[in-house]
Amino acid sequence: MAYNFDEIIDRKNTNSLKYDFAVERGKPADVQPLWVADMDFRVPPQVSDALVRASQHRIFGYSDVKADYFAPLSRWLEESFHWKVKNEWLVRPPGVVFAIATAIRSFTTKGDSVLIQRPVYYPFSLTIESNGRQLVNSPLVYKNGRYEIDFVDFEQKIIDNNVKLFLLCSPHNPVGRVWTKDELLRLGDICLKHKVIVIADEIHQDFTYPGHTHYVFANLKEQYKDITITCTAPSKTFNLAGLQISHIFIANEDLRRLFKKELWRTGYSESNALGLVASQAAYTYGRPWLTELKTYLTVNLELARNSLSEIPEATLIEPEGTYLLWIDFTKAQLEPAELDRIILEDAGLWLDNGSMFGPEGDGFQRINIACPRSRLQEALQKLSTAFSRRKI
């Protein structure tokens, strides 16, 4: 491999949310963190080189972009997903969650209903409820170790609650589904029928495992373009979350105008200068790095699969995408707090408690495998030992 993903990098004392704030968040100082979705890998070298050049200029004034910024981004989307985007569709808020909250305020009013599919990325619920909207849940169906969509329930919830907006997570975080074309078309046609706007969070689009294909929702039918806000970012793909840049595509001119108007209400106008530099370099030069990274993660997944199969209380929900694994511990018949205690105190691991993704996640945990293999192996061994001791 050209890139050393086995390298152990000390991230402590770097203001890392993942490594430096355990005590502040009620965890032991020496806990091993595999929770928040950033990676323990260095960015592509061309990205760090571009950032060094920018920092050596020593001026960080207000910044914008020209055509050379859009070209590699649009080429990436076309080569990866056969999606041809236009520059005028693009809006660049500081992050996908920021964009989701902005879209909620742009296209709904207080008291309006917004639909989600739990268990799902917890900021979906927070942004809906904190903006005074009514949260409506059409839960995913967990059956035979896999999650499916209940399309009958989905449509009925829209009708019963006069839903205005649907938050689609694709690929899905945390359950790891990469929705098929048929599944997305069924969702899309229901939304078209009932005039529901779709916010498609596709931030994990670059991470799919062999045999699975990510389809851009807005690109599946011409009519979907007019009802969709597509949320993407380089943050997950290239480990750039701290640089605060996202790419939101809104083809419908009226929706885009409303979104931009709400964006101005927040007082946000210029993007992070270094985020722009990093993003352009990543989409220009980052594909070989990503290709090797995905190969590395596939082996990490195999390691996790084999290790978890030896823990009777744990069932891996086979992921189709993302570098986040969703693990079912319900066979252990533990209260969520006790499950957390075993993982935190006995195993010394900081994972994400499934309950944070909704009550449908009770008894589950989410683990981030985007780390050097030796660290993942160490964590899995700690997990195995902790559950083995319960039987003594």
SEMI-722137 format. One record per residue (C-alpha): residue in three letters; x, y, z; residue number from 1. Coordinates in nm, 4 decimals, padded with zeros to 6 digits, always signed. Example, Ala and Ser with C-alpha at 12.3 -4.5 7.8 and 13.67 -1.06 7.14 Angstrom:
BEGIN
ala, +01.2300, -00.4500, +00.7800, 1
ser, +01.3670, -00.1060, +00.7140, 2
This chain:
BEGIN
met, +00.0000, +00.0000, +00.0000, 1
ala, +00.1134, +00.3549, -00.0705, 2
tyr, -00.0451, +00.4850, +00.2500, 3
asn, +00.0273, +00.3684, +00.6029, 4
phe, -00.3092, +00.3236, +00.7739, 5
asp, -00.1395, +00.1098, +01.0410, 6
glu, +00.0437, +00.4131, +01.1777, 7
ile, -00.0426, +00.4905, +01.5403, 8
ile, -00.0896, +00.8660, +01.5686, 9
asp, -00.1107, +01.0290, +01.9099, 10
arg, -00.4156, +01.2553, +01.8952, 11
lys, -00.4124, +01.3545, +02.2599, 12
asn, -00.3582, +01.7201, +02.3507, 13
thr, -00.4758, +01.8335, +02.0061, 14
asn, -00.8218, +01.9513, +02.1190, 15
ser, -00.9604, +01.6305, +01.9713, 16
leu, -01.3228, +01.5778, +02.0717, 17
lys, -01.2631, +01.2054, +02.0418, 18
tyr, -00.9506, +01.1859, +02.2599, 19
asp, -00.9280, +01.4962, +02.4809, 20
phe, -01.2751, +01.5335, +02.6316, 21
ala, -01.3467, +01.2009, +02.7982, 22
val, -01.3463, +01.3427, +03.1524, 23
glu, -01.5629, +01.6378, +03.0522, 24
arg, -01.8141, +01.3899, +02.9121, 25
gly, -01.8181, +01.1712, +03.2196, 26
lys, -01.5778, +00.9010, +03.0986, 27
pro, -01.2524, +00.7739, +03.2519, 28
ala, -00.9463, +00.9621, +03.1315, 29
asp, -00.7830, +00.6420, +02.9999, 30
val, -01.0848, +00.5111, +02.8070, 31
gln, -01.0208, +00.3887, +02.4514, 32
pro, -01.2455, +00.5913, +02.2179, 33
leu, -01.4190, +00.4362, +01.9178, 34
trp, -01.7252, +00.6562, +01.9131, 35
val, -01.7565, +00.9829, +01.7175, 36
ala, -01.7333, +00.9469, +01.3393, 37
asp, -01.3912, +01.0786, +01.2575, 38
met, -01.0955, +00.8653, +01.1546, 39
asp, -00.7578, +00.8048, +01.3186, 40
phe, -00.5824, +00.8321, +00.9808, 41
arg, -00.3862, +01.1180, +00.8306, 42
val, -00.5505, +01.2992, +00.5399, 43
pro, -00.4168, +01.2472, +00.1857, 44
pro, -00.0700, +01.4053, +00.1622, 45
gln, -00.1813, +01.6454, -00.1117, 46
val, -00.4398, +01.7849, +00.1300, 47
ser, -00.1906, +01.8512, +00.4074, 48
asp, +00.0551, +01.9947, +00.1524, 49
ala, -00.2118, +02.2365, +00.0282, 50
leu, -00.2913, +02.3404, +00.3849, 51
val, +00.0779, +02.4000, +00.4585, 52
arg, +00.1093, +02.6207, +00.1516, 53
ala, -00.2004, +02.8143, +00.2531, 54
ser, -00.0752, +02.8604, +00.6101, 55
gln, +00.2635, +02.9808, +00.4894, 56
his, +00.0863, +03.2652, +00.3126, 57
arg, -00.0045, +03.3801, +00.6665, 58
ile, -00.3203, +03.5657, +00.5657, 59
phe, -00.6593, +03.4112, +00.6375, 60
gly, -00.9058, +03.6684, +00.5122, 61
tyr, -01.2596, +03.6304, +00.3813, 62
ser, -01.2590, +03.3669, +00.1105, 63
asp, -01.4728, +03.2452, -00.1777, 64
val, -01.4188, +03.0089, -00.4698, 65
lys, -01.3926, +03.0196, -00.8479, 66
ala, -01.4561, +02.7626, -01.1190, 67
asp, -01.1440, +02.5614, -01.0348, 68
tyr, -01.3051, +02.4683, -00.7026, 69
phe, -01.6245, +02.3303, -00.8548, 70
ala, -01.4559, +02.1315, -01.1328, 71
pro, -01.2971, +01.8516, -00.9213, 72
leu, -01.6050, +01.8294, -00.6988, 73
ser, -01.8419, +01.7881, -00.9933, 74
arg, -01.6033, +01.5427, -01.1605, 75
trp, -01.5903, +01.3365, -00.8399, 76
leu, -01.9696, +01.3138, -00.8207, 77
glu, -02.0027, +01.2210, -01.1865, 78
glu, -01.7282, +00.9572, -01.1762, 79
ser, -01.8483, +00.8087, -00.8470, 80
phe, -02.2270, +00.8283, -00.8833, 81
his, -02.3026, +00.9259, -01.2459, 82
trp, -02.4510, +01.2481, -01.1114, 83
lys, -02.4057, +01.5615, -01.3172, 84
val, -02.4423, +01.8690, -01.0986, 85
lys, -02.4498, +02.2355, -01.1875, 86
asn, -02.2500, +02.5037, -01.0128, 87
glu, -02.5590, +02.7129, -00.9456, 88
trp, -02.7103, +02.4295, -00.7412, 89
leu, -02.4280, +02.4468, -00.4870, 90
val, -02.4507, +02.6126, -00.1454, 91
arg, -02.1635, +02.5833, +00.1051, 92
pro, -02.2762, +02.6040, +00.4695, 93
pro, -02.0296, +02.4947, +00.7410, 94
gly, -02.1693, +02.1455, +00.7884, 95
val, -02.4439, +01.8984, +00.7049, 96
val, -02.6208, +01.9274, +01.0425, 97
phe, -02.6157, +02.3060, +01.0058, 98
ala, -02.7661, +02.2606, +00.6589, 99
ile, -03.0380, +02.0256, +00.7862, 100
ala, -03.1408, +02.2743, +01.0559, 101
thr, -03.1397, +02.5522, +00.7965, 102
ala, -03.3553, +02.3453, +00.5600, 103
ile, -03.6037, +02.2641, +00.8362, 104
arg, -03.6543, +02.6355, +00.9030, 105
ser, -03.6579, +02.7148, +00.5302, 106
phe, -03.9325, +02.4746, +00.4231, 107
thr, -04.1511, +02.4319, +00.7309, 108
thr, -04.3083, +02.6476, +00.9980, 109
lys, -04.3349, +02.5849, +01.3707, 110
gly, -04.5622, +02.2924, +01.4445, 111
asp, -04.5165, +02.1318, +01.1021, 112
ser, -04.4366, +01.7600, +01.0941, 113
val, -04.0967, +01.6263, +00.9879, 114
leu, -04.0487, +01.2532, +00.9300, 115
ile, -03.7468, +01.0408, +01.0231, 116
gln, -03.6695, +00.6675, +01.0332, 117
arg, -03.5237, +00.5632, +01.3668, 118
pro, -03.2849, +00.4392, +01.4807, 119
val, -03.1089, +00.7230, +01.3028, 120
tyr, -02.8342, +00.9817, +01.3442, 121
tyr, -02.9403, +01.1621, +01.6619, 122
pro, -02.9030, +01.5250, +01.5365, 123
phe, -03.2041, +01.4573, +01.3134, 124
ser, -03.4275, +01.4518, +01.6208, 125
leu, -03.2454, +01.7406, +01.7880, 126
thr, -03.2728, +01.9734, +01.4901, 127
ile, -03.6421, +01.8960, +01.4412, 128
glu, -03.7462, +01.9429, +01.8019, 129
ser, -03.5168, +02.2364, +01.8829, 130
asn, -03.6687, +02.4258, +01.5902, 131
gly, -04.0214, +02.3730, +01.7202, 132
arg, -04.1292, +02.1159, +01.4610, 133
gln, -04.3233, +01.7971, +01.5268, 134
leu, -04.1103, +01.4834, +01.5053, 135
val, -04.2815, +01.1921, +01.3300, 136
asn, -04.1111, +00.8530, +01.3285, 137
ser, -04.1586, +00.5683, +01.0839, 138
pro, -03.9224, +00.3177, +01.2452, 139
leu, -03.7103, +00.0854, +01.0417, 140
val, -03.8071, -00.2799, +01.0750, 141
tyr, -03.5380, -00.5008, +01.2292, 142
lys, -03.5884, -00.8497, +01.0922, 143
asn, -03.3516, -01.1453, +01.0609, 144
gly, -03.0497, -00.9306, +01.1451, 145
arg, -03.1270, -00.6665, +00.8835, 146
tyr, -03.3162, -00.3389, +00.8674, 147
glu, -03.5944, -00.2724, +00.6172, 148
ile, -03.8370, +00.0097, +00.5441, 149
asp, -04.2055, -00.0269, +00.6279, 150
phe, -04.3425, +00.1554, +00.3246, 151
val, -04.7044, +00.1209, +00.4343, 152
asp, -04.6276, +00.2801, +00.7695, 153
phe, -04.4097, +00.5430, +00.6004, 154
glu, -04.6920, +00.6620, +00.3756, 155
gln, -04.9563, +00.6399, +00.6473, 156
lys, -04.7452, +00.8534, +00.8806, 157
ile, -04.7196, +01.1165, +00.6078, 158
ile, -05.0963, +01.1172, +00.5564, 159
asp, -05.1921, +01.1102, +00.9242, 160
asn, -04.9502, +01.3875, +01.0241, 161
asn, -04.9551, +01.6048, +00.7112, 162
val, -04.5784, +01.5644, +00.6903, 163
lys, -04.3996, +01.8451, +00.5047, 164
leu, -04.0413, +01.7238, +00.5165, 165
phe, -03.8595, +01.3894, +00.5229, 166
leu, -03.5020, +01.3408, +00.6451, 167
leu, -03.3456, +01.0551, +00.4490, 168
cys, -03.0195, +00.9048, +00.5785, 169
ser, -02.8438, +00.7368, +00.2860, 170
pro, -02.6243, +00.5394, +00.3472, 171
his, -02.7918, +00.4943, +00.6807, 172
asn, -02.6211, +00.5850, +01.0060, 173
pro, -02.6115, +00.3875, +01.2337, 174
val, -02.7608, +00.0667, +01.0863, 175
gly, -02.5291, +00.0589, +00.7835, 176
arg, -02.7896, +00.0042, +00.5116, 177
val, -02.7115, +00.1191, +00.1584, 178
trp, -03.0612, +00.1601, +00.0193, 179
thr, -03.1298, -00.0126, -00.3107, 180
lys, -03.2562, +00.1729, -00.6141, 181
asp, -03.6003, +00.0134, -00.5729, 182
glu, -03.6224, +00.1179, -00.2075, 183
leu, -03.5295, +00.4763, -00.2877, 184
leu, -03.7743, +00.4900, -00.5770, 185
arg, -04.0582, +00.3707, -00.3539, 186
leu, -03.9724, +00.6362, -00.0958, 187
gly, -03.9384, +00.9021, -00.3633, 188
asp, -04.2678, +00.8251, -00.5310, 189
ile, -04.4509, +00.8407, -00.1986, 190
cys, -04.2924, +01.1788, -00.1277, 191
leu, -04.3828, +01.3060, -00.4751, 192
lys, -04.7402, +01.1872, -00.4339, 193
his, -04.7828, +01.3741, -00.1053, 194
lys, -04.5679, +01.6784, -00.1925, 195
val, -04.3079, +01.6041, +00.0745, 196
ile, -03.9682, +01.7747, +00.0458, 197
val, -03.6705, +01.5414, +00.0999, 198
ile, -03.3498, +01.6323, +00.2798, 199
ala, -03.1104, +01.3592, +00.1683, 200
asp, -02.8147, +01.3272, +00.4050, 201
glu, -02.5644, +01.1459, +00.1840, 202
ile, -02.2496, +01.2335, +00.3779, 203
his, -02.1372, +00.8675, +00.3912, 204
gln, -02.1894, +00.8179, +00.0154, 205
asp, -01.8244, +00.7310, -00.0548, 206
phe, -01.8225, +00.4365, +00.1877, 207
thr, -01.9933, +00.1279, +00.0498, 208
tyr, -01.8725, -00.2298, +00.0751, 209
pro, -01.8336, -00.4648, -00.2247, 210
gly, -02.1674, -00.5676, -00.3707, 211
his, -02.3461, -00.2475, -00.2695, 212
thr, -02.3996, +00.0699, -00.4711, 213
his, -02.4916, +00.4143, -00.3450, 214
tyr, -02.7549, +00.5898, -00.5553, 215
val, -02.7938, +00.9655, -00.5301, 216
phe, -03.1605, +01.0086, -00.4462, 217
ala, -03.2068, +01.3295, -00.6456, 218
asn, -03.0581, +01.1634, -00.9532, 219
leu, -03.2994, +00.8692, -00.9714, 220
lys, -03.5837, +01.0609, -01.1364, 221
glu, -03.6045, +01.4016, -01.2939, 222
gln, -03.8965, +01.4907, -01.0640, 223
tyr, -03.6882, +01.4183, -00.7539, 224
lys, -03.4565, +01.7092, -00.8337, 225
asp, -03.7381, +01.9519, -00.7589, 226
ile, -03.8111, +01.8142, -00.4117, 227
thr, -03.4613, +01.7318, -00.2859, 228
ile, -03.1882, +01.9018, -00.0862, 229
thr, -02.8817, +01.6777, -00.1198, 230
cys, -02.6327, +01.7090, +00.1651, 231
thr, -02.2726, +01.6043, +00.1036, 232
ala, -01.9352, +01.6966, +00.2500, 233
pro, -01.5677, +01.5980, +00.2320, 234
ser, -01.5626, +01.5622, +00.6108, 235
lys, -01.6340, +01.1889, +00.6414, 236
thr, -01.4606, +01.0839, +00.3200, 237
phe, -01.1324, +01.2648, +00.3848, 238
asn, -01.1379, +01.3152, +00.7635, 239
leu, -01.1909, +01.6927, +00.7422, 240
ala, -01.4779, +01.7431, +00.9880, 241
gly, -01.2952, +02.0124, +01.1849, 242
leu, -01.2533, +02.2340, +00.8794, 243
gln, -01.6250, +02.3130, +00.8589, 244
ile, -01.7220, +02.2781, +00.4936, 245
ser, -02.0156, +02.1055, +00.3253, 246
his, -02.1649, +02.0917, -00.0239, 247
ile, -02.5414, +02.1205, -00.0420, 248
phe, -02.7021, +02.0765, -00.3844, 249
ile, -03.0467, +02.2244, -00.4488, 250
ala, -03.1584, +02.2057, -00.8119, 251
asn, -03.4966, +02.3722, -00.7571, 252
glu, -03.4460, +02.7469, -00.7835, 253
asp, -03.7306, +02.8351, -00.5453, 254
leu, -03.6090, +02.5947, -00.2761, 255
arg, -03.2539, +02.7203, -00.3197, 256
arg, -03.3673, +03.0810, -00.2820, 257
leu, -03.5540, +02.9992, +00.0404, 258
phe, -03.2558, +02.8061, +00.1749, 259
lys, -03.0156, +03.0909, +00.1011, 260
lys, -03.2533, +03.3410, +00.2592, 261
glu, -03.2594, +03.1370, +00.5798, 262
leu, -02.8828, +03.0976, +00.5638, 263
trp, -02.8491, +03.4753, +00.5609, 264
arg, -03.0723, +03.4964, +00.8684, 265
thr, -02.8107, +03.2999, +01.0578, 266
gly, -02.5471, +03.5555, +00.9623, 267
tyr, -02.3405, +03.3011, +00.7701, 268
ser, -02.1907, +03.4032, +00.4358, 269
glu, -01.8225, +03.3035, +00.3830, 270
ser, -01.6779, +02.9539, +00.4060, 271
asn, -01.3785, +02.8521, +00.6159, 272
ala, -01.0713, +02.9523, +00.4136, 273
leu, -00.8733, +02.6383, +00.4984, 274
gly, -01.1768, +02.4165, +00.4536, 275
leu, -01.2012, +02.5347, +00.0937, 276
val, -00.8320, +02.4629, +00.0337, 277
ala, -00.8541, +02.1154, +00.1848, 278
ser, -01.1724, +02.0225, +00.0026, 279
gln, -01.0418, +02.1247, -00.3388, 280
ala, -00.7195, +01.9290, -00.2894, 281
ala, -00.9078, +01.6238, -00.1611, 282
tyr, -01.1445, +01.6004, -00.4566, 283
thr, -00.8584, +01.6685, -00.6988, 284
tyr, -00.6037, +01.4189, -00.5671, 285
gly, -00.7733, +01.2001, -00.3067, 286
arg, -00.9139, +00.9048, -00.5000, 287
pro, -00.6082, +00.6734, -00.4744, 288
trp, -00.5997, +00.7376, -00.0985, 289
leu, -00.9712, +00.6624, -00.0645, 290
thr, -00.9398, +00.3428, -00.2690, 291
glu, -00.6693, +00.2098, -00.0385, 292
leu, -00.8591, +00.3270, +00.2695, 293
lys, -01.1705, +00.1338, +00.1674, 294
thr, -00.9613, -00.1800, +00.1154, 295
tyr, -00.8142, -00.1324, +00.4630, 296
leu, -01.1574, -00.0813, +00.6174, 297
thr, -01.2862, -00.3977, +00.4493, 298
val, -01.0163, -00.5967, +00.6302, 299
asn, -01.0987, -00.4147, +00.9551, 300
leu, -01.4591, -00.5186, +00.9049, 301
glu, -01.3563, -00.8806, +00.8582, 302
leu, -01.1541, -00.8632, +01.1805, 303
ala, -01.4534, -00.7199, +01.3657, 304
arg, -01.6893, -00.9760, +01.2148, 305
asn, -01.4703, -01.2656, +01.3264, 306
ser, -01.4106, -01.1247, +01.6740, 307
leu, -01.7745, -01.0420, +01.7423, 308
ser, -01.8841, -01.3877, +01.6272, 309
glu, -01.6993, -01.5245, +01.9315, 310
ile, -01.8989, -01.3113, +02.1762, 311
pro, -02.2333, -01.4912, +02.2272, 312
glu, -02.4053, -01.1741, +02.3505, 313
ala, -02.3081, -00.9721, +02.0412, 314
thr, -02.4547, -00.9817, +01.6915, 315
leu, -02.3017, -00.7706, +01.4171, 316
ile, -02.5583, -00.6081, +01.1888, 317
glu, -02.3805, -00.6712, +00.8607, 318
pro, -02.2915, -00.3261, +00.7230, 319
glu, -02.3420, -00.2375, +00.3589, 320
gly, -02.1809, +00.1044, +00.3989, 321
thr, -02.0116, +00.3536, +00.6371, 322
tyr, -01.7201, +00.2798, +00.8705, 323
leu, -01.9566, +00.2574, +01.1694, 324
leu, -02.0697, -00.0839, +01.2928, 325
trp, -02.4068, -00.1399, +01.4611, 326
ile, -02.3910, -00.4198, +01.7170, 327
asp, -02.6906, -00.5917, +01.8732, 328
phe, -02.6365, -00.6829, +02.2407, 329
thr, -03.0013, -00.7569, +02.3185, 330
lys, -02.9265, -01.1253, +02.3741, 331
ala, -02.7397, -01.0193, +02.6888, 332
gln, -03.0767, -00.9004, +02.8312, 333
leu, -02.9179, -00.5965, +02.9944, 334
glu, -03.0623, -00.2554, +03.0655, 335
pro, -02.8952, +00.0080, +02.8442, 336
ala, -02.7237, +00.1635, +03.1475, 337
glu, -02.5748, -00.1714, +03.2535, 338
leu, -02.4616, -00.2470, +02.8992, 339
asp, -02.2929, +00.0921, +02.8936, 340
arg, -02.1254, +00.0205, +03.2274, 341
ile, -01.9799, -00.3107, +03.1097, 342
ile, -01.8420, -00.1568, +02.7921, 343
leu, -01.7103, +00.1553, +02.9632, 344
glu, -01.5827, +00.0173, +03.2958, 345
asp, -01.5120, -00.3503, +03.2308, 346
ala, -01.3911, -00.3202, +02.8710, 347
gly, -01.2532, +00.0335, +02.9013, 348
leu, -01.4125, +00.1364, +02.5709, 349
trp, -01.6054, +00.4473, +02.4720, 350
leu, -01.8649, +00.3495, +02.2129, 351
asp, -02.1928, +00.5158, +02.1200, 352
asn, -02.4907, +00.3886, +02.3197, 353
gly, -02.7618, +00.2842, +02.0749, 354
ser, -03.0284, +00.4636, +02.2781, 355
met, -02.9000, +00.7984, +02.1551, 356
phe, -03.0311, +00.7066, +01.8093, 357
gly, -03.3816, +00.6598, +01.9497, 358
pro, -03.5476, +00.4024, +02.1767, 359
glu, -03.5275, +00.1579, +01.8858, 360
gly, -03.1529, +00.1518, +01.9570, 361
asp, -03.1842, +00.0260, +02.3154, 362
gly, -02.9501, -00.2680, +02.3634, 363
phe, -02.7301, -00.1730, +02.0668, 364
gln, -02.3913, -00.0025, +02.0411, 365
arg, -02.2162, +00.1786, +01.7554, 366
ile, -01.8428, +00.1327, +01.7029, 367
asn, -01.6094, +00.3232, +01.4699, 368
ile, -01.3646, +00.0919, +01.2878, 369
ala, -01.1753, +00.3714, +01.1052, 370
cys, -00.8624, +00.3255, +01.3129, 371
pro, -00.5340, +00.1342, +01.2870, 372
arg, -00.5972, -00.2393, +01.2902, 373
ser, -00.3895, -00.2987, +01.6020, 374
arg, -00.6096, -00.0575, +01.7974, 375
leu, -00.9263, -00.2175, +01.6686, 376
gln, -00.7912, -00.5614, +01.7585, 377
glu, -00.7080, -00.4375, +02.1082, 378
ala, -01.0567, -00.2942, +02.1526, 379
leu, -01.2290, -00.6105, +02.0323, 380
gln, -01.0181, -00.8192, +02.2692, 381
lys, -01.1169, -00.5923, +02.5598, 382
leu, -01.4816, -00.6335, +02.4619, 383
ser, -01.4509, -01.0115, +02.4453, 384
thr, -01.2747, -01.0286, +02.7820, 385
ala, -01.5345, -00.8094, +02.9504, 386
phe, -01.8218, -01.0338, +02.8434, 387
ser, -01.6281, -01.3531, +02.9206, 388
arg, -01.5833, -01.2348, +03.2805, 389
arg, -01.9596, -01.2056, +03.3214, 390
lys, -01.9826, -01.5849, +03.3011, 391
ile, -01.7263, -01.6535, +03.5746, 392
